[in-house]
């Protein structure tokens, strides 16, 4: 399996959150709703200069049946 590349929207969003994490959330949530842990597909680390670094880290608790991933 090849590493999951961040889509362009994720790269742009990372620039707004330097030094943090960028989470991919499954579908089915209302806009602005808090995501339960099982709805988090995984995350990318964001460097202090707002760039995604390292590989995508999948969430082992993610439930793809209840929270299907959104198409990239």
PQR file of N, CA, C, O and H, with PARSE charges and radii, in Angstrom:
ATOM      1  N   UNK A   1       0.849  -1.187   0.000 -0.4000 1.5000
ATOM      2  CA  UNK A   1       0.000   0.000   0.000 -0.0000 2.0000
ATOM      3  C   UNK A   1       0.888   1.242   0.000  0.5500 1.7000
ATOM      4  O   UNK A   1       1.801   1.350   0.819 -0.5500 1.4000
ATOM      5  N   UNK A   2       0.631   2.171  -0.904 -0.4000 1.5000
ATOM      6  CA  UNK A   2       1.424   3.392  -0.953 -0.0000 2.0000
ATOM      7  C   UNK A   2       0.922   4.382   0.094  0.5500 1.7000
ATOM      8  O   UNK A   2      -0.242   4.336   0.493 -0.5500 1.4000
ATOM      9  H   UNK A   2      -0.111   2.083  -1.570  0.4000 1.0000
ATOM     10  N   UNK A   3       1.811   5.283   0.538 -0.4000 1.5000
ATOM     11  CA  UNK A   3       1.387   6.267   1.538 -0.0000 2.0000
ATOM     12  C   UNK A   3       0.278   7.161   0.996  0.5500 1.7000
ATOM     13  O   UNK A   3       0.213   7.436  -0.202 -0.5500 1.4000
ATOM     14  H   UNK A   3       2.756   5.320   0.214  0.4000 1.0000
ATOM     15  N   UNK A   4      -0.582   7.605   1.890 -0.4000 1.5000
ATOM     16  CA  UNK A   4      -1.696   8.477   1.512 -0.0000 2.0000
ATOM     17  C   UNK A   4      -1.176   9.906   1.376  0.5500 1.7000
ATOM     18  O   UNK A   4      -0.696  10.498   2.343 -0.5500 1.4000
ATOM     19  H   UNK A   4      -0.529   7.381   2.864  0.4000 1.0000
ATOM     20  N   UNK A   5      -1.277  10.446   0.179 -0.4000 1.5000
ATOM     21  CA  UNK A   5      -0.840  11.818  -0.067 -0.0000 2.0000
ATOM     22  C   UNK A   5      -1.940  12.787   0.345  0.5500 1.7000
ATOM     23  O   UNK A   5      -3.118  12.527   0.102 -0.5500 1.4000
ATOM     24  H   UNK A   5      -1.667   9.965  -0.607  0.4000 1.0000
ATOM     25  N   UNK A   6      -1.567  13.902   0.965 -0.4000 1.5000
ATOM     26  CA  UNK A   6      -2.584  14.885   1.326 -0.0000 2.0000
ATOM     27  C   UNK A   6      -3.148  15.572   0.088  0.5500 1.7000
ATOM     28  O   UNK A   6      -2.391  15.944  -0.808 -0.5500 1.4000
ATOM     29  H   UNK A   6      -0.609  14.114   1.162  0.4000 1.0000
ATOM     30  N   UNK A   7      -4.475  15.747   0.025 -0.4000 1.5000
ATOM     31  CA  UNK A   7      -5.054  16.467  -1.114 -0.0000 2.0000
ATOM     32  C   UNK A   7      -4.700  17.962  -1.031  0.5500 1.7000
ATOM     33  O   UNK A   7      -4.322  18.449   0.035 -0.5500 1.4000
ATOM     34  H   UNK A   7      -5.091  15.444   0.752  0.4000 1.0000
ATOM     35  N   UNK A   8      -4.819  18.683  -2.141 -0.4000 1.5000
ATOM     36  CA  UNK A   8      -4.480  20.116  -2.147 -0.0000 2.0000
ATOM     37  C   UNK A   8      -5.187  20.916  -1.044  0.5500 1.7000
ATOM     38  O   UNK A   8      -4.585  21.816  -0.458 -0.5500 1.4000
ATOM     39  H   UNK A   8      -5.126  18.288  -3.007  0.4000 1.0000
ATOM     40  N   UNK A   9      -6.436  20.602  -0.760 -0.4000 1.5000
ATOM     41  CA  UNK A   9      -7.153  21.348   0.291 -0.0000 2.0000
ATOM     42  C   UNK A   9      -6.501  21.135   1.654  0.5500 1.7000
ATOM     43  O   UNK A   9      -6.468  22.053   2.473 -0.5500 1.4000
ATOM     44  H   UNK A   9      -6.924  19.870  -1.236  0.4000 1.0000
ATOM     45  N   UNK A  10      -5.981  19.931   1.905 -0.4000 1.5000
ATOM     46  CA  UNK A  10      -5.315  19.651   3.178 -0.0000 2.0000
ATOM     47  C   UNK A  10      -4.007  20.426   3.284  0.5500 1.7000
ATOM     48  O   UNK A  10      -3.663  20.936   4.350 -0.5500 1.4000
ATOM     49  H   UNK A  10      -6.007  19.185   1.240  0.4000 1.0000
ATOM     50  N   UNK A  11      -3.287  20.511   2.181 -0.4000 1.5000
ATOM     51  CA  UNK A  11      -2.031  21.264   2.176 -0.0000 2.0000
ATOM     52  C   UNK A  11      -2.297  22.737   2.487  0.5500 1.7000
ATOM     53  O   UNK A  11      -1.562  23.355   3.257 -0.5500 1.4000
ATOM     54  H   UNK A  11      -3.566  20.096   1.315  0.4000 1.0000
ATOM     55  N   UNK A  12      -3.348  23.294   1.889 -0.4000 1.5000
ATOM     56  CA  UNK A  12      -3.717  24.692   2.151 -0.0000 2.0000
ATOM     57  C   UNK A  12      -4.157  24.881   3.600  0.5500 1.7000
ATOM     58  O   UNK A  12      -3.815  25.885   4.225 -0.5500 1.4000
ATOM     59  H   UNK A  12      -3.945  22.792   1.264  0.4000 1.0000
ATOM     60  N   UNK A  13      -4.908  23.931   4.135 -0.4000 1.5000
ATOM     61  CA  UNK A  13      -5.394  24.030   5.518 -0.0000 2.0000
ATOM     62  C   UNK A  13      -4.236  23.919   6.511  0.5500 1.7000
ATOM     63  O   UNK A  13      -4.249  24.580   7.549 -0.5500 1.4000
ATOM     64  H   UNK A  13      -5.187  23.115   3.627  0.4000 1.0000
ATOM     65  N   UNK A  14      -3.245  23.097   6.204 -0.4000 1.5000
ATOM     66  CA  UNK A  14      -2.090  22.933   7.089 -0.0000 2.0000
ATOM     67  C   UNK A  14      -1.371  24.260   7.314  0.5500 1.7000
ATOM     68  O   UNK A  14      -0.868  24.517   8.408 -0.5500 1.4000
ATOM     69  H   UNK A  14      -3.235  22.560   5.360  0.4000 1.0000
ATOM     70  N   UNK A  15      -1.323  25.098   6.291 -0.4000 1.5000
ATOM     71  CA  UNK A  15      -0.656  26.394   6.411 -0.0000 2.0000
ATOM     72  C   UNK A  15      -1.301  27.269   7.483  0.5500 1.7000
ATOM     73  O   UNK A  15      -0.656  28.170   8.020 -0.5500 1.4000
ATOM     74  H   UNK A  15      -1.732  24.889   5.402  0.4000 1.0000
ATOM     75  N   UNK A  16      -2.567  27.009   7.795 -0.4000 1.5000
ATOM     76  CA  UNK A  16      -3.297  27.787   8.810 -0.0000 2.0000
ATOM     77  C   UNK A  16      -3.083  27.246  10.223  0.5500 1.7000
ATOM     78  O   UNK A  16      -3.520  27.863  11.194 -0.5500 1.4000
ATOM     79  H   UNK A  16      -3.090  26.277   7.359  0.4000 1.0000
ATOM     80  N   UNK A  17      -2.404  26.079  10.345 -0.4000 1.5000
ATOM     81  CA  UNK A  17      -2.256  25.410  11.649 -0.0000 2.0000
ATOM     82  C   UNK A  17      -0.819  24.956  11.889  0.5500 1.7000
ATOM     83  O   UNK A  17      -0.571  23.774  12.123 -0.5500 1.4000
ATOM     84  H   UNK A  17      -2.049  25.578   9.556  0.4000 1.0000
ATOM     85  N   UNK A  18       0.142  25.906  11.830 -0.4000 1.5000
ATOM     86  CA  UNK A  18       1.535  25.511  12.019 -0.0000 2.0000
ATOM     87  C   UNK A  18       1.754  24.879  13.396  0.5500 1.7000
ATOM     88  O   UNK A  18       1.160  25.287  14.395 -0.5500 1.4000
ATOM     89  H   UNK A  18      -0.059  26.867  11.640  0.4000 1.0000
ATOM     90  N   UNK A  19       2.628  23.869  13.412 -0.4000 1.5000
ATOM     91  CA  UNK A  19       3.003  23.236  14.667 -0.0000 2.0000
ATOM     92  C   UNK A  19       1.937  22.333  15.265  0.5500 1.7000
ATOM     93  O   UNK A  19       2.006  21.999  16.447 -0.5500 1.4000
ATOM     94  H   UNK A  19       3.110  23.538  12.601  0.4000 1.0000
ATOM     95  N   UNK A  20       0.957  21.934  14.473 -0.4000 1.5000
ATOM     96  CA  UNK A  20      -0.135  21.114  14.997 -0.0000 2.0000
ATOM     97  C   UNK A  20      -0.345  19.856  14.175  0.5500 1.7000
ATOM     98  O   UNK A  20       0.591  19.281  13.621 -0.5500 1.4000
ATOM     99  H   UNK A  20       0.900  22.205  13.512  0.4000 1.0000
ATOM    100  N   UNK A  21      -1.586  19.452  14.115 -0.4000 1.5000
ATOM    101  CA  UNK A  21      -1.989  18.261  13.369 -0.0000 2.0000
ATOM    102  C   UNK A  21      -3.165  18.608  12.475  0.5500 1.7000
ATOM    103  O   UNK A  21      -3.986  19.460  12.814 -0.5500 1.4000
ATOM    104  H   UNK A  21      -2.347  19.919  14.566  0.4000 1.0000
ATOM    105  N   UNK A  22      -3.240  17.949  11.346 -0.4000 1.5000
ATOM    106  CA  UNK A  22      -4.363  18.112  10.431 -0.0000 2.0000
ATOM    107  C   UNK A  22      -5.078  16.769  10.357  0.5500 1.7000
ATOM    108  O   UNK A  22      -4.488  15.767   9.953 -0.5500 1.4000
ATOM    109  H   UNK A  22      -2.573  17.256  11.071  0.4000 1.0000
ATOM    110  N   UNK A  23      -6.341  16.753  10.746 -0.4000 1.5000
ATOM    111  CA  UNK A  23      -7.109  15.515  10.835 -0.0000 2.0000
ATOM    112  C   UNK A  23      -8.033  15.363   9.638  0.5500 1.7000
ATOM    113  O   UNK A  23      -8.657  16.325   9.193 -0.5500 1.4000
ATOM    114  H   UNK A  23      -6.819  17.568  11.074  0.4000 1.0000
ATOM    115  N   UNK A  24      -8.111  14.140   9.124 -0.4000 1.5000
ATOM    116  CA  UNK A  24      -9.098  13.821   8.105 -0.0000 2.0000
ATOM    117  C   UNK A  24     -10.287  13.194   8.826  0.5500 1.7000
ATOM    118  O   UNK A  24     -10.137  12.216   9.559 -0.5500 1.4000
ATOM    119  H   UNK A  24      -7.604  13.358   9.486  0.4000 1.0000
ATOM    120  N   UNK A  25     -11.472  13.768   8.607 -0.4000 1.5000
ATOM    121  CA  UNK A  25     -12.694  13.328   9.280 -0.0000 2.0000
ATOM    122  C   UNK A  25     -13.604  12.653   8.257  0.5500 1.7000
ATOM    123  O   UNK A  25     -13.764  13.140   7.138 -0.5500 1.4000
ATOM    124  H   UNK A  25     -11.593  14.562   8.011  0.4000 1.0000
ATOM    125  N   UNK A  26     -14.194  11.534   8.650 -0.4000 1.5000
ATOM    126  CA  UNK A  26     -15.133  10.824   7.779 -0.0000 2.0000
ATOM    127  C   UNK A  26     -16.386  11.645   7.544  0.5500 1.7000
ATOM    128  O   UNK A  26     -16.587  12.675   8.189 -0.5500 1.4000
ATOM    129  H   UNK A  26     -14.064  11.138   9.559  0.4000 1.0000
ATOM    130  N   UNK A  27     -17.226  11.200   6.631 -0.4000 1.5000
ATOM    131  CA  UNK A  27     -18.438  11.924   6.289 -0.0000 2.0000
ATOM    132  C   UNK A  27     -19.574  11.662   7.267  0.5500 1.7000
ATOM    133  O   UNK A  27     -19.455  10.837   8.173 -0.5500 1.4000
ATOM    134  H   UNK A  27     -17.063  10.364   6.107  0.4000 1.0000
ATOM    135  N   UNK A  28     -20.654  12.360   7.075 -0.4000 1.5000
ATOM    136  CA  UNK A  28     -21.856  12.155   7.868 -0.0000 2.0000
ATOM    137  C   UNK A  28     -21.999  13.076   9.062  0.5500 1.7000
ATOM    138  O   UNK A  28     -22.959  12.948   9.822 -0.5500 1.4000
ATOM    139  H   UNK A  28     -20.751  13.030   6.339  0.4000 1.0000
ATOM    140  N   UNK A  29     -21.071  14.000   9.245 -0.4000 1.5000
ATOM    141  CA  UNK A  29     -21.174  14.948  10.360 -0.0000 2.0000
ATOM    142  C   UNK A  29     -21.722  16.281   9.855  0.5500 1.7000
ATOM    143  O   UNK A  29     -21.471  16.679   8.718 -0.5500 1.4000
ATOM    144  H   UNK A  29     -20.292  14.103   8.628  0.4000 1.0000
ATOM    145  N   UNK A  30     -22.466  16.953  10.709 -0.4000 1.5000
ATOM    146  CA  UNK A  30     -22.922  18.302  10.378 -0.0000 2.0000
ATOM    147  C   UNK A  30     -21.717  19.240  10.409  0.5500 1.7000
ATOM    148  O   UNK A  30     -20.789  19.045  11.194 -0.5500 1.4000
ATOM    149  H   UNK A  30     -22.670  16.629  11.633  0.4000 1.0000
ATOM    150  N   UNK A  31     -21.738  20.245   9.562 -0.4000 1.5000
ATOM    151  CA  UNK A  31     -20.654  21.225   9.535 -0.0000 2.0000
ATOM    152  C   UNK A  31     -20.488  21.846  10.908  0.5500 1.7000
ATOM    153  O   UNK A  31     -21.466  22.271  11.523 -0.5500 1.4000
ATOM    154  H   UNK A  31     -22.492  20.404   8.924  0.4000 1.0000
ATOM    155  N   UNK A  32     -19.273  21.901  11.386 -0.4000 1.5000
ATOM    156  CA  UNK A  32     -18.984  22.509  12.677 -0.0000 2.0000
ATOM    157  C   UNK A  32     -19.199  21.588  13.865  0.5500 1.7000
ATOM    158  O   UNK A  32     -18.912  21.978  14.996 -0.5500 1.4000
ATOM    159  H   UNK A  32     -18.478  21.556  10.887  0.4000 1.0000
ATOM    160  N   UNK A  33     -19.696  20.376  13.643 -0.4000 1.5000
ATOM    161  CA  UNK A  33     -19.928  19.439  14.744 -0.0000 2.0000
ATOM    162  C   UNK A  33     -18.598  18.860  15.217  0.5500 1.7000
ATOM    163  O   UNK A  33     -17.666  18.681  14.432 -0.5500 1.4000
ATOM    164  H   UNK A  33     -19.929  20.058  12.724  0.4000 1.0000
ATOM    165  N   UNK A  34     -18.529  18.574  16.501 -0.4000 1.5000
ATOM    166  CA  UNK A  34     -17.339  17.912  17.045 -0.0000 2.0000
ATOM    167  C   UNK A  34     -17.301  16.480  16.522  0.5500 1.7000
ATOM    168  O   UNK A  34     -18.324  15.795  16.493 -0.5500 1.4000
ATOM    169  H   UNK A  34     -19.285  18.719  17.138  0.4000 1.0000
ATOM    170  N   UNK A  35     -16.134  16.039  16.117 -0.4000 1.5000
ATOM    171  CA  UNK A  35     -15.982  14.685  15.568 -0.0000 2.0000
ATOM    172  C   UNK A  35     -15.660  13.706  16.692  0.5500 1.7000
ATOM    173  O   UNK A  35     -14.707  13.915  17.444 -0.5500 1.4000
ATOM    174  H   UNK A  35     -15.304  16.596  16.141  0.4000 1.0000
ATOM    175  N   UNK A  36     -16.444  12.644  16.810 -0.4000 1.5000
ATOM    176  CA  UNK A  36     -16.087  11.618  17.786 -0.0000 2.0000
ATOM    177  C   UNK A  36     -14.822  10.889  17.320  0.5500 1.7000
ATOM    178  O   UNK A  36     -14.537  10.879  16.123 -0.5500 1.4000
ATOM    179  H   UNK A  36     -17.218  12.474  16.200  0.4000 1.0000
ATOM    180  N   UNK A  37     -14.065  10.287  18.221 -0.4000 1.5000
ATOM    181  CA  UNK A  37     -12.805   9.634  17.829 -0.0000 2.0000
ATOM    182  C   UNK A  37     -12.949   8.613  16.703  0.5500 1.7000
ATOM    183  O   UNK A  37     -12.051   8.485  15.871 -0.5500 1.4000
ATOM    184  H   UNK A  37     -14.297  10.295  19.194  0.4000 1.0000
ATOM    185  N   UNK A  38     -14.065   7.888  16.666 -0.4000 1.5000
ATOM    186  CA  UNK A  38     -14.223   6.865  15.637 -0.0000 2.0000
ATOM    187  C   UNK A  38     -14.548   7.455  14.263  0.5500 1.7000
ATOM    188  O   UNK A  38     -14.600   6.717  13.279 -0.5500 1.4000
ATOM    189  H   UNK A  38     -14.794   7.992  17.342  0.4000 1.0000
ATOM    190  N   UNK A  39     -14.768   8.782  14.178 -0.4000 1.5000
ATOM    191  CA  UNK A  39     -15.000   9.452  12.898 -0.0000 2.0000
ATOM    192  C   UNK A  39     -13.710  10.020  12.304  0.5500 1.7000
ATOM    193  O   UNK A  39     -13.715  10.506  11.173 -0.5500 1.4000
ATOM    194  H   UNK A  39     -14.725   9.381  14.977  0.4000 1.0000
ATOM    195  N   UNK A  40     -12.604   9.964  13.054 -0.4000 1.5000
ATOM    196  CA  UNK A  40     -11.325  10.482  12.588 -0.0000 2.0000
ATOM    197  C   UNK A  40     -10.624   9.393  11.772  0.5500 1.7000
ATOM    198  O   UNK A  40     -10.249   8.347  12.301 -0.5500 1.4000
ATOM    199  H   UNK A  40     -12.600   9.570  13.973  0.4000 1.0000
ATOM    200  N   UNK A  41     -10.456   9.659  10.478 -0.4000 1.5000
ATOM    201  CA  UNK A  41      -9.801   8.697   9.588 -0.0000 2.0000
ATOM    202  C   UNK A  41      -8.325   8.580   9.952  0.5500 1.7000
ATOM    203  O   UNK A  41      -7.769   7.483   9.975 -0.5500 1.4000
ATOM    204  H   UNK A  41     -10.761  10.509  10.048  0.4000 1.0000
ATOM    205  N   UNK A  42      -7.701   9.712  10.235 -0.4000 1.5000
ATOM    206  CA  UNK A  42      -6.286   9.749  10.594 -0.0000 2.0000
ATOM    207  C   UNK A  42      -5.785  11.183  10.556  0.5500 1.7000
ATOM    208  O   UNK A  42      -6.576  12.125  10.500 -0.5500 1.4000
ATOM    209  H   UNK A  42      -8.153  10.603  10.216  0.4000 1.0000
ATOM    210  N   UNK A  43      -4.451  11.345  10.586 -0.4000 1.5000
ATOM    211  CA  UNK A  43      -3.901  12.693  10.681 -0.0000 2.0000
ATOM    212  C   UNK A  43      -2.535  12.797  10.017  0.5500 1.7000
ATOM    213  O   UNK A  43      -1.828  11.808   9.822 -0.5500 1.4000
ATOM    214  H   UNK A  43      -3.809  10.580  10.631  0.4000 1.0000
ATOM    215  N   UNK A  44      -2.195  14.038   9.679 -0.4000 1.5000
ATOM    216  CA  UNK A  44      -0.858  14.397   9.228 -0.0000 2.0000
ATOM    217  C   UNK A  44      -0.276  15.381  10.238  0.5500 1.7000
ATOM    218  O   UNK A  44      -1.006  16.225  10.758 -0.5500 1.4000
ATOM    219  H   UNK A  44      -2.769  14.841   9.837  0.4000 1.0000
ATOM    220  N   UNK A  45       1.013  15.293  10.523 -0.4000 1.5000
ATOM    221  CA  UNK A  45       1.716  16.252  11.374 -0.0000 2.0000
ATOM    222  C   UNK A  45       2.006  17.488  10.541  0.5500 1.7000
ATOM    223  O   UNK A  45       2.342  17.391   9.361 -0.5500 1.4000
ATOM    224  H   UNK A  45       1.606  14.607  10.100  0.4000 1.0000
ATOM    225  N   UNK A  46       1.872  18.659  11.169 -0.4000 1.5000
ATOM    226  CA  UNK A  46       2.139  19.936  10.500 -0.0000 2.0000
ATOM    227  C   UNK A  46       3.348  20.576  11.160  0.5500 1.7000
ATOM    228  O   UNK A  46       3.378  20.736  12.380 -0.5500 1.4000
ATOM    229  H   UNK A  46       1.599  18.739  12.128  0.4000 1.0000
ATOM    230  N   UNK A  47       4.343  20.942  10.366 -0.4000 1.5000
ATOM    231  CA  UNK A  47       5.563  21.562  10.890 -0.0000 2.0000
ATOM    232  C   UNK A  47       5.288  22.986  11.367  0.5500 1.7000
ATOM    233  O   UNK A  47       4.216  23.545  11.133 -0.5500 1.4000
ATOM    234  H   UNK A  47       4.319  20.812   9.375  0.4000 1.0000
ATOM    235  N   UNK A  48       6.283  23.554  12.041 -0.4000 1.5000
ATOM    236  CA  UNK A  48       6.142  24.921  12.548 -0.0000 2.0000
ATOM    237  C   UNK A  48       5.989  25.956  11.445  0.5500 1.7000
ATOM    238  O   UNK A  48       5.532  27.072  11.694 -0.5500 1.4000
ATOM    239  H   UNK A  48       7.153  23.100  12.231  0.4000 1.0000
ATOM    240  N   UNK A  49       6.373  25.584  10.218 -0.4000 1.5000
ATOM    241  CA  UNK A  49       6.192  26.526   9.107 -0.0000 2.0000
ATOM    242  C   UNK A  49       4.951  26.210   8.273  0.5500 1.7000
ATOM    243  O   UNK A  49       4.802  26.725   7.165 -0.5500 1.4000
ATOM    244  H   UNK A  49       6.744  24.677  10.016  0.4000 1.0000
ATOM    245  N   UNK A  50       4.048  25.356   8.808 -0.4000 1.5000
ATOM    246  CA  UNK A  50       2.757  25.105   8.168 -0.0000 2.0000
ATOM    247  C   UNK A  50       2.766  24.110   7.026  0.5500 1.7000
ATOM    248  O   UNK A  50       1.864  24.119   6.189 -0.5500 1.4000
ATOM    249  H   UNK A  50       4.170  24.938   9.708  0.4000 1.0000
ATOM    250  N   UNK A  51       3.774  23.253   6.979 -0.4000 1.5000
ATOM    251  CA  UNK A  51       3.848  22.240   5.919 -0.0000 2.0000
ATOM    252  C   UNK A  51       3.599  20.852   6.515  0.5500 1.7000
ATOM    253  O   UNK A  51       4.034  20.556   7.628 -0.5500 1.4000
ATOM    254  H   UNK A  51       4.507  23.246   7.659  0.4000 1.0000
ATOM    255  N   UNK A  52       2.898  20.008   5.761 -0.4000 1.5000
ATOM    256  CA  UNK A  52       2.661  18.639   6.203 -0.0000 2.0000
ATOM    257  C   UNK A  52       3.984  17.882   6.130  0.5500 1.7000
ATOM    258  O   UNK A  52       4.678  17.911   5.114 -0.5500 1.4000
ATOM    259  H   UNK A  52       2.545  20.248   4.857  0.4000 1.0000
ATOM    260  N   UNK A  53       4.320  17.201   7.233 -0.4000 1.5000
ATOM    261  CA  UNK A  53       5.566  16.435   7.297 -0.0000 2.0000
ATOM    262  C   UNK A  53       5.246  14.998   7.713  0.5500 1.7000
ATOM    263  O   UNK A  53       4.324  14.750   8.489 -0.5500 1.4000
ATOM    264  H   UNK A  53       3.756  17.177   8.059  0.4000 1.0000
ATOM    265  N   UNK A  54       6.007  14.087   7.194 -0.4000 1.5000
ATOM    266  CA  UNK A  54       5.809  12.689   7.564 -0.0000 2.0000
ATOM    267  C   UNK A  54       4.617  12.077   6.856  0.5500 1.7000
ATOM    268  O   UNK A  54       3.934  12.717   6.056 -0.5500 1.4000
ATOM    269  H   UNK A  54       6.756  14.289   6.563  0.4000 1.0000
ATOM    270  N   UNK A  55       4.395  10.822   7.179 -0.4000 1.5000
ATOM    271  CA  UNK A  55       3.328  10.048   6.546 -0.0000 2.0000
ATOM    272  C   UNK A  55       1.999  10.238   7.266  0.5500 1.7000
ATOM    273  O   UNK A  55       1.954  10.629   8.432 -0.5500 1.4000
ATOM    274  H   UNK A  55       4.950  10.302   7.829  0.4000 1.0000
ATOM    275  N   UNK A  56       0.928   9.955   6.552 -0.4000 1.5000
ATOM    276  CA  UNK A  56      -0.414   9.943   7.126 -0.0000 2.0000
ATOM    277  C   UNK A  56      -0.457   8.858   8.196  0.5500 1.7000
ATOM    278  O   UNK A  56       0.023   7.746   7.978 -0.5500 1.4000
ATOM    279  H   UNK A  56       0.964   9.637   5.604  0.4000 1.0000
ATOM    280  N   UNK A  57      -1.027   9.180   9.342 -0.4000 1.5000
ATOM    281  CA  UNK A  57      -1.132   8.220  10.448 -0.0000 2.0000
ATOM    282  C   UNK A  57      -2.591   7.813  10.566  0.5500 1.7000
ATOM    283  O   UNK A  57      -3.417   8.606  11.019 -0.5500 1.4000
ATOM    284  H   UNK A  57      -1.417  10.084   9.519  0.4000 1.0000
ATOM    285  N   UNK A  58      -2.928   6.581  10.164 -0.4000 1.5000
ATOM    286  CA  UNK A  58      -4.326   6.150  10.254 -0.0000 2.0000
ATOM    287  C   UNK A  58      -4.750   5.932  11.705  0.5500 1.7000
ATOM    288  O   UNK A  58      -3.943   5.556  12.555 -0.5500 1.4000
ATOM    289  H   UNK A  58      -2.257   5.937   9.795  0.4000 1.0000
ATOM    290  N   UNK A  59      -6.005   6.170  11.962 -0.4000 1.5000
ATOM    291  CA  UNK A  59      -6.588   5.987  13.294 -0.0000 2.0000
ATOM    292  C   UNK A  59      -7.112   4.553  13.395  0.5500 1.7000
ATOM    293  O   UNK A  59      -8.028   4.192  12.658 -0.5500 1.4000
ATOM    294  H   UNK A  59      -6.660   6.475  11.271  0.4000 1.0000
ATOM    295  N   UNK A  60      -6.558   3.729  14.284 -0.4000 1.5000
ATOM    296  CA  UNK A  60      -7.025   2.344  14.390 -0.0000 2.0000
ATOM    297  C   UNK A  60      -8.458   2.231  14.912  0.5500 1.7000
ATOM    298  O   UNK A  60      -9.086   1.182  14.770 -0.5500 1.4000
ATOM    299  H   UNK A  60      -5.814   4.023  14.884  0.4000 1.0000
ATOM    300  N   UNK A  61      -8.978   3.301  15.513 -0.4000 1.5000
ATOM    301  CA  UNK A  61     -10.352   3.294  16.036 -0.0000 2.0000
ATOM    302  C   UNK A  61     -11.382   3.800  15.035  0.5500 1.7000
ATOM    303  O   UNK A  61     -12.578   3.816  15.328 -0.5500 1.4000
ATOM    304  H   UNK A  61      -8.468   4.154  15.628  0.4000 1.0000
ATOM    305  N   UNK A  62     -10.927   4.214  13.857 -0.4000 1.5000
ATOM    306  CA  UNK A  62     -11.833   4.751  12.839 -0.0000 2.0000
ATOM    307  C   UNK A  62     -12.845   3.696  12.411  0.5500 1.7000
ATOM    308  O   UNK A  62     -12.486   2.543  12.170 -0.5500 1.4000
ATOM    309  H   UNK A  62      -9.956   4.202  13.619  0.4000 1.0000
ATOM    310  N   UNK A  63     -14.118   4.099  12.316 -0.4000 1.5000
ATOM    311  CA  UNK A  63     -15.213   3.204  11.907 -0.0000 2.0000
ATOM    312  C   UNK A  63     -15.703   3.629  10.523  0.5500 1.7000
ATOM    313  O   UNK A  63     -16.543   4.523  10.419 -0.5500 1.4000
ATOM    314  H   UNK A  63     -14.410   5.035  12.511  0.4000 1.0000
ATOM    315  N   UNK A  64     -15.185   2.994   9.444 -0.4000 1.5000
ATOM    316  CA  UNK A  64     -15.555   3.407   8.084 -0.0000 2.0000
ATOM    317  C   UNK A  64     -16.991   3.069   7.708  0.5500 1.7000
ATOM    318  O   UNK A  64     -17.528   3.633   6.755 -0.5500 1.4000
ATOM    319  H   UNK A  64     -14.503   2.267   9.528  0.4000 1.0000
ATOM    320  N   UNK A  65     -17.604   2.179   8.426 -0.4000 1.5000
ATOM    321  CA  UNK A  65     -19.005   1.848   8.142 -0.0000 2.0000
ATOM    322  C   UNK A  65     -19.917   2.999   8.589  0.5500 1.7000
ATOM    323  O   UNK A  65     -20.793   3.437   7.844 -0.5500 1.4000
ATOM    324  H   UNK A  65     -17.167   1.720   9.201  0.4000 1.0000
ATOM    325  N   UNK A  66     -19.698   3.467   9.788 -0.4000 1.5000
ATOM    326  CA  UNK A  66     -20.535   4.554  10.329 -0.0000 2.0000
ATOM    327  C   UNK A  66     -20.136   5.926   9.785  0.5500 1.7000
ATOM    328  O   UNK A  66     -20.983   6.801   9.606 -0.5500 1.4000
ATOM    329  H   UNK A  66     -18.986   3.112  10.394  0.4000 1.0000
ATOM    330  N   UNK A  67     -18.844   6.104   9.524 -0.4000 1.5000
ATOM    331  CA  UNK A  67     -18.320   7.417   9.076 -0.0000 2.0000
ATOM    332  C   UNK A  67     -17.513   7.229   7.793  0.5500 1.7000
ATOM    333  O   UNK A  67     -16.286   7.317   7.837 -0.5500 1.4000
ATOM    334  H   UNK A  67     -18.156   5.393   9.669  0.4000 1.0000
ATOM    335  N   UNK A  68     -18.158   6.973   6.648 -0.4000 1.5000
ATOM    336  CA  UNK A  68     -17.402   6.711   5.408 -0.0000 2.0000
ATOM    337  C   UNK A  68     -16.506   7.889   5.028  0.5500 1.7000
ATOM    338  O   UNK A  68     -16.880   9.052   5.183 -0.5500 1.4000
ATOM    339  H   UNK A  68     -19.154   6.901   6.612  0.4000 1.0000
ATOM    340  N   UNK A  69     -15.315   7.559   4.527 -0.4000 1.5000
ATOM    341  CA  UNK A  69     -14.379   8.602   4.119 -0.0000 2.0000
ATOM    342  C   UNK A  69     -14.959   9.414   2.972  0.5500 1.7000
ATOM    343  O   UNK A  69     -15.637   8.880   2.095 -0.5500 1.4000
ATOM    344  H   UNK A  69     -15.012   6.615   4.401  0.4000 1.0000
ATOM    345  N   UNK A  70     -14.687  10.687   2.991 -0.4000 1.5000
ATOM    346  CA  UNK A  70     -15.127  11.566   1.902 -0.0000 2.0000
ATOM    347  C   UNK A  70     -14.185  11.368   0.715  0.5500 1.7000
ATOM    348  O   UNK A  70     -12.987  11.167   0.917 -0.5500 1.4000
ATOM    349  H   UNK A  70     -14.135  11.121   3.704  0.4000 1.0000
ATOM    350  N   UNK A  71     -14.689  11.418  -0.501 -0.4000 1.5000
ATOM    351  CA  UNK A  71     -13.799  11.295  -1.661 -0.0000 2.0000
ATOM    352  C   UNK A  71     -12.845  12.470  -1.708  0.5500 1.7000
ATOM    353  O   UNK A  71     -13.222  13.600  -1.397 -0.5500 1.4000
ATOM    354  H   UNK A  71     -15.662  11.581  -0.665  0.4000 1.0000
ATOM    355  N   UNK A  72     -11.603  12.203  -2.098 -0.4000 1.5000
ATOM    356  CA  UNK A  72     -10.592  13.273  -2.183 -0.0000 2.0000
ATOM    357  C   UNK A  72     -10.761  14.068  -3.448  0.5500 1.7000
ATOM    358  O   UNK A  72     -10.004  15.007  -3.693 -0.5500 1.4000
ATOM    359  H   UNK A  72     -11.296  11.285  -2.350  0.4000 1.0000
TER
END
